[in-house]
């Protein structure tokens, strides 16, 4: 009799142990009872009925998934190769289990097709200059499609755009021409400002001849330089006015 009770106790203990589940903080456990959804359990110590309940673990952490390079023909008929990265997480564990067979694979495949579709509607200049706008559009489309699966797409980032070699050469030539154009504009603006300053200086000297004296002395100093044998005899510039004035008589 004691042996029989011992066997029963051992069986009960084994059944209890077989139903013990430890769920991590970042996981949720979806319980199926006889094939039907029962509930979703949170983290901690949980116990399910052996041979009756089955638990599927779902991670609620953000998943980072690389979208393989996709060959895309843009709206302006440029053939490029583009890859991206998508960030998403499970918000509803029950939907992620019963609405789609493999939410990771399904999200990855839909991201690839959406990448080709959206980028094919954009021009190359838009892809290069408005990357944030394209990323937001991709995120909105993918998130709307994965929402029935209980999956929330938090971000989509286009990582690299591989251009054909001839297109790279053309863009490099265009960039060089743009830099040369800006350099010429800056040089022309500098010449214009210098001319304006010279004209203003000429007006000042014409109205105030004494303003030319500091420049005259500076020129004498520059002419002397290191030449110790040079002899410079200053000539009053006021005497030149007699030759520049017109005879009014």
C-alpha positions in Angstrom: 0.0 0.0 0.0 2.8 2.4 0.9 4.5 1.5 -2.4 1.3 2.4 -4.3 1.0 5.8 -2.6 4.7 6.4 -3.3 4.1 5.7 -7.0 1.1 8.1 -7.1 3.1 10.8 -5.4 6.0 10.4 -7.9 3.5 10.6 -10.8 1.8 13.7 -9.4 5.2 15.3 -8.8 6.3 14.5 -12.4 3.1 15.9 -13.8 3.5 19.1 -11.7 7.1 19.5 -12.9 6.2 18.9 -16.5 3.7 21.8 -16.3 6.1 24.3 -14.9 7.1 27.2 -17.2 9.4 30.1 -16.5 8.7 33.1 -18.8 11.3 35.8 -19.1 10.5 39.5 -18.8 10.8 40.1 -22.5 8.5 37.1 -23.4 4.9 36.3 -23.4 3.4 32.8 -23.4 0.3 32.1 -25.6 -1.6 29.2 -24.1 -3.5 26.7 -26.2 -5.9 24.5 -24.3 -7.0 21.5 -26.4 -6.2 23.5 -29.5 -8.1 26.6 -28.6 -6.6 29.9 -27.5 -6.8 30.2 -23.7 -4.9 33.2 -22.6 -1.6 35.1 -22.9 0.6 34.8 -19.8 3.1 37.4 -18.6 6.6 36.9 -17.2 7.4 34.9 -14.1 6.6 31.4 -12.8 3.6 29.8 -14.6 2.0 26.4 -14.6 0.1 24.8 -17.4 -2.0 21.6 -17.4 0.2 18.8 -18.8 -1.0 17.1 -22.0 -3.9 19.6 -22.1 -2.2 23.0 -22.5 0.5 24.0 -24.9 2.5 27.2 -24.6 4.1 29.2 -27.4 6.7 31.7 -26.4 6.7 35.1 -28.2 9.5 37.6 -27.8 8.3 41.2 -27.4 11.8 42.8 -27.9 12.5 44.9 -31.0 13.7 42.8 -33.9 16.3 44.1 -36.3 15.9 42.6 -39.7 18.1 43.3 -42.8 16.3 43.6 -46.1 18.6 42.0 -48.8 19.6 44.2 -51.7 16.8 44.6 -54.2 17.2 45.5 -57.8 15.0 48.6 -58.5 14.3 50.7 -61.6 13.4 54.2 -60.5 10.8 56.4 -62.0 13.4 58.1 -64.2 14.6 54.7 -65.5 17.8 54.3 -63.5 18.7 50.8 -62.4 19.9 50.7 -58.8 20.4 48.2 -56.0 19.0 49.1 -52.6 19.1 47.4 -49.2 17.5 48.5 -46.0 17.0 47.6 -42.3 13.6 47.3 -40.6 12.9 47.5 -36.8 9.7 45.9 -35.5 8.2 44.2 -32.4 5.2 42.1 -31.4 2.5 44.2 -29.7 -0.2 41.5 -29.6 1.3 38.0 -29.0 -2.0 36.2 -29.7 -2.4 37.8 -33.2 1.3 37.0 -33.9 0.6 33.3 -33.3 -2.8 32.8 -34.9 -2.9 35.3 -37.7 0.3 34.4 -39.5 2.4 31.2 -39.6 5.8 32.9 -39.1 5.6 36.7 -38.4 9.4 37.1 -38.8 9.5 35.6 -42.3 6.3 37.3 -43.4 7.4 40.7 -42.2 10.8 40.3 -44.0 9.2 39.2 -47.3 6.6 42.0 -47.3 9.4 44.5 -46.6 11.3 43.4 -49.7 8.3 43.7 -52.0 7.3 47.1 -50.5 10.9 48.4 -50.9 10.8 47.6 -54.6 7.4 49.0 -55.1 7.9 52.3 -53.3 11.4 53.1 -54.6 10.2 52.3 -58.1 7.8 55.2 -57.9 10.5 57.7 -56.9 13.1 59.5 -59.0 16.8 59.0 -58.2 17.3 62.6 -57.0 14.4 62.1 -54.5 16.0 58.9 -53.1 19.3 60.7 -52.6 18.0 64.0 -51.3 14.8 63.0 -49.4 15.9 59.8 -47.6 13.8 60.6 -44.5 10.6 61.1 -46.5 11.1 57.7 -48.3 11.9 56.0 -45.0 8.7 57.4 -43.4 6.6 56.2 -46.4 8.0 52.7 -46.2 7.4 52.5 -42.5 3.8 53.6 -42.8 3.0 51.1 -45.6 4.6 48.1 -43.9 3.2 49.0 -40.5 -0.3 49.2 -41.9 0.0 45.7 -43.4 1.6 44.0 -40.4 -0.9 45.6 -37.9 -3.4 42.7 -38.3 -0.5 40.3 -37.3 0.0 42.2 -34.0 3.4 43.5 -35.2 4.4 47.1 -34.9 7.0 48.5 -37.4 8.9 51.2 -35.5 11.3 52.3 -38.3 12.6 51.5 -41.7 15.9 52.8 -42.9 17.3 52.7 -46.4 21.0 51.8 -45.8 22.8 51.8 -49.2 22.0 52.8 -52.7 24.3 51.2 -55.3 24.5 53.2 -58.5 25.8 52.1 -61.9 29.4 53.3 -62.7 28.3 55.6 -65.5 25.8 57.2 -63.2 28.4 57.8 -60.6 30.7 59.4 -63.1 27.9 61.7 -64.4 27.0 62.7 -60.8 30.7 63.4 -60.0 31.0 65.6 -63.1 27.8 67.4 -62.2 29.1 68.0 -58.6 32.4 69.3 -60.0 30.6 71.7 -62.3 28.5 72.9 -59.5 31.5 73.6 -57.3 33.2 75.5 -60.2 30.0 77.6 -60.7 29.9 78.5 -57.0 33.6 79.4 -57.1 33.1 81.7 -60.0 30.2 83.4 -58.4 32.1 84.0 -55.2 35.1 85.4 -57.2 32.8 87.7 -59.1 31.2 88.9 -55.9 34.6 89.6 -54.5 35.6 91.6 -57.6 32.3 93.6 -57.3 32.9 94.4 -53.7 36.5 95.4 -54.4 35.4 97.7 -57.2 32.7 99.3 -54.9 35.4 99.9 -52.2 37.8 101.5 -54.7 35.1 103.8 -56.0 34.2 104.9 -52.5 37.9 105.5 -51.8 38.2 107.6 -55.0 35.3 109.8 -53.9 36.9 110.3 -50.5 40.3 111.2 -52.0 38.7 113.5 -54.5 36.8 115.4 -51.8 39.7 115.2 -49.2 43.1 115.2 -50.9 44.8 115.0 -47.5 43.5 111.5 -47.1 46.0 110.4 -49.7 49.0 111.4 -47.5 49.0 108.2 -45.4 49.0 106.1 -48.5 51.8 108.2 -50.0 54.0 107.7 -46.9 53.2 104.0 -46.9 54.3 103.7 -50.5 57.6 105.5 -49.7 58.2 103.0 -46.9 57.6 100.1 -49.2 59.9 101.5 -51.9 62.8 101.9 -49.4 62.6 98.4 -48.1 66.0 96.9 -47.4 67.8 99.0 -49.9 70.2 101.0 -47.8 71.8 102.7 -50.8 68.5 104.0 -52.2 67.9 107.7 -51.8 64.3 108.8 -51.9 63.4 112.5 -52.0 59.8 113.2 -51.0 57.9 115.3 -53.4 54.9 117.2 -52.1 51.9 115.9 -53.9 50.1 119.2 -53.5 52.4 120.6 -56.2 50.9 118.2 -58.7 47.5 119.9 -58.3 48.8 122.9 -60.3 49.2 120.6 -63.3 45.9 118.8 -62.9 43.7 121.9 -62.5 42.3 123.4 -65.7 43.1 126.9 -66.6 39.9 128.9 -65.9 41.2 132.1 -67.4 
